[in-house]
Amino acid sequence: MIFGQDHLLGIEPLHPDEIRSLLDLADRYAEQNRSGQRPDPVLAGLTQINMFFENSTRTQASFELAGKRLGADVMNMGVATSSVKKGETLIDTALTLNAMRPDLLVVRHGSSGAVNLLASKVNCAVLNAGDGRHEHPTQALLDALTIRRAKGRLHRLTVAICGDIAHSRVARSNIHLLGKMENRVRLIGPPTLLPPGAVDWGVEVFDDMAEGLAGADVVMMLRLQKERMDGGFIPSEREYFHRFGLDAEKLAKARDDAIVMHPGPMNRGVEIDGTIADDINRSVIQEQVEMGVAVRMAAMDLLARNLKARNTPRRVMV
C-alpha cells in the first residue's frame, strides 16, 4: 500500500498512487461489508473522537460506523453544548484534545482552514470531514470509488459537476481528484453559482445543461447551499429547476450508460427530479452512501498503519 500521509486534510496533497491505494483497500472493505464478513479489528485499542462543529447526519454516522467496524472506541463530542460555544478558541480546543490523548479525530468545521489549524496543534492524525468551502476529501474518495465500481475505471471519463459549485467543498475535492486521475471535468451552473476563475482550474465551464452534459459519462448534481448564500443567487427554485435541475430530457444529452450522482442531502424537484434520483438503472446515489463507510474505514486503517510503522508515541485523530 502506498500512502505516506500523516493526516487526511484534503485531496490536493495526495499523489495518484495514494488515491489508488486507498480506493483499493476501500474496495475490499466494501466487499466485506456486503458479505457480512467482520473485518480485522485494526483499530482495536484506539480511541476515535468525532468533533462536528456543523450539523451532519450521513458523514458523522458513516465515520462512527467505520470506526466501530474496525474496533475503535468511538466518542461523539457534542460541540453545540461544549466550551466552544462559551468562547473557547480552536487552540484551546486542541490543547484539551491533546490532554484526552485520543487516537482518531474526525473534524467538520464551517471555516475553511480550521481543520488544518487543528491538525498543526494536536499530537495525532486528523481527518477532514468538511471545512467551509475548502475540501471534503472522503466525499470525493467515496465518489471516486462509486464511479470506479460502476464504470470499471477512474480515468479518461467525462464528468459533469452541476449546480452550486461556488459554495461546494465537495466540488473542489472532486475537481482535484478527477483531475489527478486524468478525467475531463465540466462545471455546469448559472454564472452566479460558478466561482470566479474556474476556467483556470483545468476544467470546462458551461452555463447550459444541454451543452455541458453532451456525451458525459458521469453526471454529479450538487445541492443548493442556501445556508452559505447571502444574496439572490437564483431567481426562484422553480426557475432554477427549469434551467439546471436534472430531468429525463436533460439527462438524455449524456451518454446512454451515464450514471447519476448526488452527495446529499437532495432537494427533489430543485436540483434533481425524483424519478431520476430513484432510477436503479442510472442512479448510484445509494451506492455512494454505502461506499462512504468503506472509504472511511480505509482512510483510518491507512493512517493507523503509518503511525504504527513509524513507531512514535504520536496518536491518530480522525
C-alpha positions in Angstrom: 0.0 0.0 0.0 1.3 3.4 -1.0 0.0 6.1 1.4 2.5 8.3 3.2 0.2 10.9 4.8 0.1 11.8 8.5 -3.4 13.3 8.1 -6.2 13.3 5.5 -6.9 17.0 5.2 -7.7 17.3 1.5 -7.3 15.7 -1.9 -4.9 18.3 -3.2 -1.8 16.9 -1.3 -2.4 13.3 -2.4 -0.5 11.5 -5.1 -2.5 9.5 -7.7 -0.8 6.3 -6.3 -2.0 7.2 -2.8 -5.5 7.6 -4.1 -5.4 4.3 -5.8 -4.1 2.5 -2.7 -6.9 4.0 -0.6 -9.5 3.0 -3.1 -8.2 -0.5 -3.5 -8.4 -1.0 0.3 -11.8 0.6 0.4 -13.0 -1.7 -2.3 -12.0 -4.7 -0.2 -13.8 -3.3 2.8 -16.9 -2.7 0.6 -17.0 -6.3 -0.4 -16.5 -7.5 3.3 -19.3 -5.2 4.4 -21.7 -6.5 1.7 -20.9 -10.1 2.6 -21.4 -9.5 6.3 -17.8 -10.6 7.0 -16.3 -8.9 10.0 -13.1 -7.1 9.2 -9.9 -7.4 11.2 -10.1 -5.0 14.2 -7.2 -3.0 13.1 -8.2 0.0 15.3 -8.7 -2.1 18.5 -7.3 -0.2 21.4 -7.5 3.2 19.6 -9.9 6.0 20.6 -11.8 7.9 17.9 -13.4 11.3 18.6 -15.9 12.8 16.1 -16.0 16.5 16.5 -18.6 18.2 14.3 -18.9 22.0 14.5 -21.5 21.8 11.8 -24.5 19.5 11.8 -24.2 16.3 9.8 -26.1 13.0 9.6 -24.6 10.9 6.9 -20.9 11.8 7.3 -20.9 11.6 11.1 -22.8 8.3 11.1 -20.6 6.9 8.4 -17.4 7.7 10.4 -18.9 6.3 13.6 -19.9 3.1 11.9 -16.5 2.8 10.1 -14.6 3.2 13.4 -16.7 0.7 15.2 -16.4 -1.9 12.5 -12.6 -1.7 12.8 -12.7 -2.0 16.6 -12.1 1.6 17.7 -13.6 3.1 20.8 -15.8 5.9 19.3 -17.0 9.1 21.0 -19.1 11.8 19.5 -18.3 15.2 21.1 -21.3 17.5 21.3 -19.8 20.7 20.1 -23.1 22.6 20.4 -23.0 22.1 24.2 -19.2 22.3 24.6 -16.9 25.0 25.8 -16.5 26.1 22.2 -19.9 27.7 22.4 -18.7 29.6 25.5 -15.9 31.3 23.7 -13.1 28.6 23.7 -10.7 29.1 20.8 -9.6 26.3 18.4 -6.2 26.5 20.0 -7.8 25.9 23.4 -9.8 23.0 21.9 -6.6 21.5 20.5 -4.9 21.6 24.0 -8.0 20.0 25.5 -7.9 17.2 22.9 -4.2 16.6 23.5 -4.9 16.1 27.2 -7.5 13.5 26.3 -4.9 11.6 24.2 -7.3 10.3 21.6 -6.1 8.2 18.6 -8.6 9.3 15.9 -10.2 12.7 15.5 -12.8 13.4 12.8 -13.4 17.2 12.4 -16.0 19.1 10.5 -15.9 22.9 10.7 -17.7 25.8 9.0 -14.5 27.8 8.4 -12.0 26.9 5.6 -8.6 26.0 7.0 -9.9 25.4 10.6 -9.2 21.6 10.3 -5.7 22.3 9.1 -5.1 24.6 12.1 -6.2 21.9 14.5 -4.0 19.3 12.8 -1.0 21.5 13.3 -1.7 21.8 17.1 -2.7 18.3 18.1 -0.5 15.2 18.6 -2.4 12.9 16.4 -3.6 12.3 12.8 -6.6 14.3 11.7 -9.3 13.5 9.0 -11.1 16.4 7.5 -14.9 15.7 7.4 -15.5 19.1 5.6 -14.2 22.6 6.2 -16.1 25.6 4.9 -15.8 25.9 1.2 -12.4 24.3 1.1 -12.4 20.5 0.9 -14.4 17.3 1.8 -11.8 14.6 0.9 -13.6 11.5 2.0 -16.7 12.5 0.0 -14.5 12.8 -3.2 -12.9 9.5 -2.4 -16.3 7.7 -2.0 -17.5 9.4 -5.2 -14.4 8.1 -6.9 -14.9 4.5 -5.6 -18.5 4.6 -6.7 -17.5 5.8 -10.2 -14.8 3.1 -10.5 -17.1 0.3 -9.5 -19.8 1.5 -11.8 -17.7 2.3 -14.9 -14.8 -0.1 -14.4 -12.2 2.6 -14.4 -11.4 6.0 -13.0 -9.6 7.7 -15.9 -10.4 9.2 -19.2 -14.1 9.8 -18.3 -16.1 12.9 -18.9 -17.6 14.0 -15.6 -20.1 16.9 -15.4 -20.5 18.6 -12.0 -23.7 20.6 -12.0 -25.2 23.2 -9.7 -24.0 25.3 -6.8 -20.2 24.9 -7.4 -19.3 28.3 -5.8 -20.3 27.1 -2.3 -19.3 23.4 -2.6 -16.3 21.9 -0.9 -17.5 18.6 -2.5 -17.0 20.1 -5.9 -13.5 21.3 -5.1 -12.3 18.0 -3.8 -13.8 16.2 -6.8 -12.1 18.6 -9.2 -8.8 17.9 -7.6 -9.3 14.1 -7.6 -10.7 13.7 -11.0 -8.0 15.9 -12.5 -5.3 13.9 -10.9 -6.8 10.7 -12.4 -6.8 12.2 -15.9 -10.5 12.8 -16.4 -12.3 15.5 -18.3 -14.2 17.7 -15.9 -17.0 20.0 -16.8 -18.6 22.5 -14.4 -22.2 23.5 -15.2 -24.3 26.2 -13.5 -25.6 29.7 -13.6 -22.8 32.4 -13.5 -23.9 33.4 -10.0 -23.0 29.9 -8.7 -19.7 29.4 -10.6 -16.6 30.5 -8.7 -14.5 33.3 -10.2 -11.5 32.0 -12.1 -13.0 28.5 -12.5 -11.7 28.4 -16.1 -8.2 28.4 -14.7 -8.7 25.1 -12.8 -8.2 22.9 -15.8 -11.9 22.4 -16.3 -14.5 23.3 -18.9 -17.3 25.7 -17.8 -20.8 25.8 -19.1 -24.0 27.7 -18.3 -26.2 25.5 -20.4 -27.1 22.0 -19.3 -27.7 20.5 -22.7 -24.3 21.7 -23.9 -22.4 20.7 -20.8 -24.0 17.2 -20.5 -23.4 16.2 -24.1 -21.5 12.9 -24.1 -20.9 12.9 -20.3 -20.1 9.5 -18.6 -20.9 10.8 -15.1 -23.5 13.4 -14.0 -22.8 14.7 -10.5 -25.6 17.0 -9.1 -24.9 19.4 -6.2 -27.3 20.7 -3.6 -28.2 24.4 -3.5 -26.4 25.5 -0.3 -28.8 28.2 0.9 -27.1 28.4 4.3 -23.9 29.7 2.6 -25.7 32.2 0.4 -26.1 35.8 1.5 -27.9 37.2 -1.6 -30.1 36.5 -4.5 -28.1 33.8 -6.4 -31.1 32.4 -8.2 -34.4 34.0 -9.3 -36.5 31.1 -7.8 -36.3 27.4 -7.2 -38.8 26.8 -9.9 -36.7 28.7 -12.5 -33.6 27.0 -11.3 -35.0 23.5 -11.8 -36.3 24.5 -15.2 -32.8 25.5 -16.3 -30.4 23.5 -14.2 -32.4 20.7 -12.5 -31.7 17.2 -13.8 -34.7 15.6 -15.5 -35.1 12.9 -18.2 -34.9 15.5 -21.1 -31.5 16.9 -19.9 -30.1 13.5 -18.9 -30.8 12.3 -22.5 -27.9 14.6 -23.6 -25.4 12.5 -21.7 -24.2 9.0 -22.8 -26.8 6.2 -22.7 -24.9 4.5 -19.9 -24.1 7.7 -17.9 -24.5 7.3 -14.1 -26.2 10.0 -11.9 -24.7 11.0 -8.5 -25.6 13.3 -5.7 -23.7 13.8 -2.4 -26.9 14.5 -0.4 -29.0 15.8 1.1 -31.1 16.1 -2.1 -33.7 18.8 -2.8 -36.0 16.8 -5.1 -37.6 19.0 -7.7 -34.9 21.7 -7.2 -31.6 20.2 -8.4 -32.9 16.7 -9.4 -36.2 15.1 -10.4 -37.2 12.4 -8.0 -37.7 9.8 -10.7 -34.1 10.2 -11.9 -32.8 10.0 -8.3 -34.7 6.7 -7.8 -33.9 5.2 -11.2 -31.9 2.0 -10.3 -30.6 1.8 -13.9 -28.9 5.3 -13.7 -28.7 6.5 -10.2 -25.8 5.4 -7.9 -26.8 7.7 -5.0 -27.4 4.8 -2.6 -24.1 3.2 -3.6 -22.4 6.5 -2.7 -23.8 6.2 0.9 -22.6 2.6 1.1 -19.1 3.4 -0.2 -18.8 6.1 2.3 -18.4 3.6 5.2 -15.8 1.6 3.2 -13.7 4.7 2.3 -13.6 6.0 5.8 -12.6 2.5 7.1 -9.7 2.5 4.6 -8.6 6.0 5.5 -8.5 5.3 9.2 -6.8 2.0 8.6 -4.0 3.5 6.5 -3.3 6.4 8.9 -3.1 4.0 11.8 -0.7 1.8 9.9 1.6 4.8 9.2 1.7 5.7 12.8 2.5 2.2 14.0 5.1 1.8 11.3 6.9 5.0 12.5 6.8 3.6 16.0 6.2 7.0 17.6 4.0 7.9 20.6 2.0 10.2 18.3 -1.6 9.2 18.1 -4.1 9.2 15.2 -7.1 11.6 15.1 -9.9 11.3 12.6 
